[in-house]
Amino acid sequence: MPRSTSAVSALQKLEAERKALDARQRDLEIKAAQEVGEVILGTGLEAFSAKGLRQVAEALGKLGEAASIEKLNARPQARSAGAPKSPHD
């Protein structure tokens, strides 16, 4: 019994599917960027330069959400711990 599809036609079909997936990925990336942008607007981060925002985002991304929040919340305490004590302490 002969095959209903040849290897060549299977490759062509696969290439067409790959192109469709690439287009779908581009669309989803645009939507994801819009969602992230909406979250950032109004937080003060929109005032950062593109380079600075990228550096902050990459650093926070490497740490992960929980560790980033923990580290950011610890910052003010770390500064006050190293600050000289007032005469009233």
Backbone hydrogen bonds in HBPLUS format (Angstrom, degrees):
<---DONOR---> <-ACCEPTOR-->    atom                        ^
c    i                          cat <-CA-CA->   ^        H-A-AA   ^      H-
h    n   atom  resd res      DA  || num        DHA   H-A  angle D-A-AA Bond
n    s   type  num  typ     dist DA aas  dist angle  dist       angle   num
A0010-ALA N   A0006-SER O   2.97 MM   4  6.20 152.3  2.05 147.1 155.6     1
A0011-LEU N   A0007-ALA O   2.92 MM   4  6.13 152.7  2.00 145.3 152.1     2
A0012-GLN N   A0008-VAL O   2.99 MM   4  6.28 153.7  2.06 146.3 153.7     3
A0013-LYS N   A0009-SER O   2.93 MM   4  6.12 155.7  1.99 144.5 150.8     4
A0014-LEU N   A0010-ALA O   2.92 MM   4  6.12 157.1  1.97 145.4 152.0     5
A0015-GLU N   A0011-LEU O   2.91 MM   4  6.12 155.5  1.97 147.8 153.9     6
A0016-ALA N   A0012-GLN O   3.02 MM   4  6.27 155.8  2.08 145.7 152.0     7
A0017-GLU N   A0013-LYS O   2.95 MM   4  6.21 156.5  2.00 150.1 156.7     8
A0018-ARG N   A0014-LEU O   2.88 MM   4  6.10 152.9  1.96 146.4 154.2     9
A0019-LYS N   A0015-GLU O   2.97 MM   4  6.23 155.7  2.03 147.7 153.5    10
A0020-ALA N   A0016-ALA O   3.04 MM   4  6.28 155.7  2.10 144.7 151.4    11
A0021-LEU N   A0017-GLU O   2.87 MM   4  6.14 153.4  1.94 147.8 155.4    12
A0022-ASP N   A0018-ARG O   2.88 MM   4  6.12 153.3  1.95 147.3 154.7    13
A0023-ALA N   A0019-LYS O   3.03 MM   4  6.27 156.8  2.08 147.0 152.5    14
A0024-ARG N   A0020-ALA O   2.96 MM   4  6.19 157.2  2.02 145.2 151.9    15
A0025-GLN N   A0021-LEU O   2.83 MM   4  6.04 154.1  1.89 148.0 155.2    16
A0026-ARG N   A0022-ASP O   3.00 MM   4  6.27 158.8  2.05 147.6 152.7    17
A0027-ASP N   A0023-ALA O   3.07 MM   4  6.34 160.1  2.11 149.3 154.3    18
A0028-LEU N   A0024-ARG O   2.97 MM   4  6.22 159.9  2.01 150.2 155.6    19
A0029-GLU N   A0025-GLN O   2.85 MM   4  6.05 151.9  1.92 151.1 159.1    20
A0030-ILE N   A0026-ARG O   3.06 MM   4  6.31 152.9  2.14 146.7 153.2    21
A0031-LYS N   A0027-ASP O   3.05 MM   4  6.37 160.5  2.09 148.2 153.4    22
A0032-ALA N   A0028-LEU O   2.82 MM   4  5.99 157.8  1.87 147.7 154.3    23
A0033-ALA N   A0029-GLU O   2.93 MM   4  6.07 156.0  1.99 143.7 150.1    24
A0034-GLN N   A0030-ILE O   3.03 MM   4  6.29 152.1  2.11 145.6 153.0    25
A0035-GLU N   A0031-LYS O   2.99 MM   4  6.28 156.2  2.05 148.1 154.5    26
A0036-VAL N   A0032-ALA O   2.93 MM   4  6.19 164.5  1.96 154.9 158.4    27
A0037-GLY N   A0033-ALA O   2.87 MM   4  5.97 159.0  1.91 145.2 151.9    28
A0038-GLU N   A0034-GLN O   2.94 MM   4  6.14 153.4  2.01 147.2 153.6    29
A0039-VAL N   A0035-GLU O   3.17 MM   4  6.47 148.3  2.28 143.0 151.0    30
A0040-ILE N   A0036-VAL O   3.02 MM   4  6.31 153.5  2.09 150.6 158.0    31
A0041-LEU N   A0037-GLY O   2.94 MM   4  6.11 157.2  1.99 154.3 159.5    32
A0043-THR N   A0040-ILE O   3.00 MM   3  5.59 157.4  2.05 146.5 145.3    33
A0047-ALA N   A0044-GLY O   3.22 MM   3  5.79 162.8  2.25 111.8 117.0    34
A0048-PHE N   A0045-LEU O   2.98 MM   3  5.37 159.5  2.02 112.4 119.0    35
A0053-LEU N   A0049-SER O   2.82 MM   4  5.99 165.4  1.84 157.5 161.5    36
A0054-ARG N   A0050-ALA O   2.96 MM   4  6.09 155.0  2.02 143.6 150.5    37
A0055-GLN N   A0051-LYS O   2.98 MM   4  6.26 158.2  2.03 147.8 153.6    38
A0056-VAL N   A0052-GLY O   2.94 MM   4  6.18 163.0  1.97 153.1 157.3    39
A0057-ALA N   A0053-LEU O   2.88 MM   4  6.01 167.3  1.90 150.1 154.2    40
A0058-GLU N   A0054-ARG O   2.84 MM   4  5.99 161.8  1.87 152.4 157.4    41
A0059-ALA N   A0055-GLN O   2.99 MM   4  6.11 162.7  2.02 146.8 151.7    42
A0060-LEU N   A0056-VAL O   2.91 MM   4  6.11 166.7  1.92 156.0 159.8    43
A0061-GLY N   A0057-ALA O   2.80 MM   4  5.87 152.3  1.87 144.6 153.3    44
A0062-LYS N   A0058-GLU O   2.99 MM   4  6.19 149.3  2.08 145.6 152.5    45
A0063-LEU N   A0059-ALA O   3.20 MM   4  6.48 150.5  2.29 142.8 150.4    46
A0064-GLY N   A0060-LEU O   2.95 MM   4  6.12 152.3  2.03 149.8 157.3    47
A0068-SER N   A0064-GLY O   2.96 MM   4  5.92 153.1  2.04 147.9 156.2    48
A0069-ILE N   A0065-GLU O   3.02 MM   4  6.22 166.8  2.04 157.3 160.0    49
A0070-GLU N   A0066-ALA O   2.96 MM   4  6.13 163.1  1.99 150.2 155.6    50
A0071-LYS N   A0067-ALA O   2.89 MM   4  6.00 162.4  1.92 147.2 152.1    51
A0072-LEU N   A0068-SER O   2.89 MM   4  6.06 163.2  1.92 152.3 157.1    52
A0073-ASN N   A0069-ILE O   2.89 MM   4  5.99 155.6  1.95 149.0 155.6    53
A0074-ALA N   A0070-GLU O   3.02 MM   4  6.15 135.7  2.23 140.0 151.6    54
A0078-ALA N   A0074-ALA O   3.01 MM   4  6.21 153.5  2.08 156.6 165.0    55
A0078-ALA N   A0075-ARG O   3.06 MM   3  5.15 117.2  2.47  99.5 115.0    56
A0079-ARG N   A0075-ARG O   3.11 MM   4  6.40 156.4  2.17 158.5 164.4    57
A0080-SER N   A0076-PRO O   3.11 MM   4  6.33 161.1  2.14 145.6 150.5    58
A0081-ALA N   A0077-GLN O   2.94 MM   4  6.07 144.2  2.07 144.4 154.1    59
A0082-GLY N   A0078-ALA O   3.29 MM   4  6.48 143.7  2.43 139.7 147.4    60
A0083-ALA N   A0079-ARG O   3.09 MM   4  6.21 118.6  2.48 137.8 153.7    61
A0089-ASP N   A0086-SER O   3.06 MM   3  5.61 172.1  2.07 121.3 123.8    62
